[in-house]
Amino acid sequence: MSSSQEFLQGMMGQPVLIKLKGGREIRGILKSYDLHMNLILQEAEEVQKDGNTRKLGTLIIRGDNVIMISPA
C-alpha cells in the first residue's frame, strides 16, 4: 500500500479539505476512494473565497482534479 493510500485509509470517515484545479476548495467527510484517487464525500460543501460555504451534499470528485487533500 502506498503512502497516499495509507493516508486516505486513515482519513476514512473523517472531515477532509480538498483543493481542486481551478482554485475550488471542497470540505466533506471522506467515505470512499479508489486507485485513481477518485473520492466520494458526504456532507460536502464548497468553501468560497469570502469564507462562505455552499452545501453540495454527496459528491464524487474525479482524482485528476485533486491537487491536495488535508484533514479539515
C-alpha positions, -999 to 999 in steps of 0.1 A, spaced: 0 0 0 14 34 -10 18 62 15 -11 82 -2 -34 51 1 -24 48 38 -32 84 44 -66 81 27 -74 49 46 -66 68 78 -89 96 68 -119 74 61 -150 88 79 -131 120 88 -136 155 76 -112 165 48 -104 196 28 -99 190 -9 -82 216 -32 -91 213 -68 -77 225 -101 -91 259 -108 -89 271 -72 -120 255 -58 -120 241 -22 -144 214 -11 -148 202 25 -166 170 35 -165 136 51 -144 111 31 -165 80 25 -146 62 -2 -117 64 -27 -101 42 -54 -66 37 -70 -71 68 -92 -79 89 -62 -115 94 -72 -132 104 -39 -167 102 -25 -175 129 1 -207 131 22 -220 164 36 -197 182 11 -197 219 9 -177 243 -13 -156 268 7 -158 301 -12 -131 328 -13 -150 350 10 -153 323 36 -189 315 29 -199 279 22 -223 263 -3 -238 229 6 -234 202 -21 -245 170 -3 -229 137 -15 -202 144 -41 -179 123 -64 -147 140 -72 -125 127 -101 -89 121 -89 -74 140 -118 -90 172 -105 -74 169 -70 -44 190 -61 -43 185 -24 -61 166 4 -57 176 41 -76 170 73 -103 197 77 
